[in-house]
Amino acid sequence: MKRSRYFKWGIVLLIICVLAFLAIPVVSFLKIGNSAKITISAILFVIGEASFWVGGILLGKELLSKYTSRLNPKNWFKRKTEIENNKPE
């Protein structure tokens, strides 16, 4: 199955989102000033949020809702059928 380039860009943007959010705690261990740490953390947060939402738009509503329901901690120990039945439509 051939994927469109929008789908591929959506996946890339979601990967960038995850990397940006994982880099935020790493910033606290850098040997730079506190104001620089705050600035870098804020920039990484904005990049992470923007890439998540643009990637979600490119991937589509169904795929985005599927992964956000899996990332919700309330759904981690539920069965798959319970999660699908509780989805908002």
Contacts in CASP RR format, 6 or more apart in sequence:
PFRMAT RR
TARGET T0000
AUTHOR 0000-0000-0000
METHOD contacts of the structure
MODEL  1
MKRSRYFKWGIVLLIICVLAFLAIPVVSFLKIGNSAKITISAILFVIGEA
SFWVGGILLGKELLSKYTSRLNPKNWFKRKTEIENNKPE
6 58 0 8 1.000
7 58 0 8 1.000
7 59 0 8 1.000
9 55 0 8 1.000
9 58 0 8 1.000
10 54 0 8 1.000
10 55 0 8 1.000
10 56 0 8 1.000
10 58 0 8 1.000
10 59 0 8 1.000
11 59 0 8 1.000
13 51 0 8 1.000
13 52 0 8 1.000
13 54 0 8 1.000
13 55 0 8 1.000
13 56 0 8 1.000
13 58 0 8 1.000
14 51 0 8 1.000
14 52 0 8 1.000
14 55 0 8 1.000
14 56 0 8 1.000
14 59 0 8 1.000
14 67 0 8 1.000
16 47 0 8 1.000
16 48 0 8 1.000
16 51 0 8 1.000
17 47 0 8 1.000
17 48 0 8 1.000
17 49 0 8 1.000
17 51 0 8 1.000
17 52 0 8 1.000
17 55 0 8 1.000
20 44 0 8 1.000
20 45 0 8 1.000
20 47 0 8 1.000
20 48 0 8 1.000
20 51 0 8 1.000
21 44 0 8 1.000
21 45 0 8 1.000
21 48 0 8 1.000
23 44 0 8 1.000
24 41 0 8 1.000
24 44 0 8 1.000
24 45 0 8 1.000
27 37 0 8 1.000
27 40 0 8 1.000
27 41 0 8 1.000
27 44 0 8 1.000
28 37 0 8 1.000
28 41 0 8 1.000
30 37 0 8 1.000
30 40 0 8 1.000
32 40 0 8 1.000
55 64 0 8 1.000
56 63 0 8 1.000
56 64 0 8 1.000
65 87 0 8 1.000
69 75 0 8 1.000
69 83 0 8 1.000
69 87 0 8 1.000
70 83 0 8 1.000
75 83 0 8 1.000
END
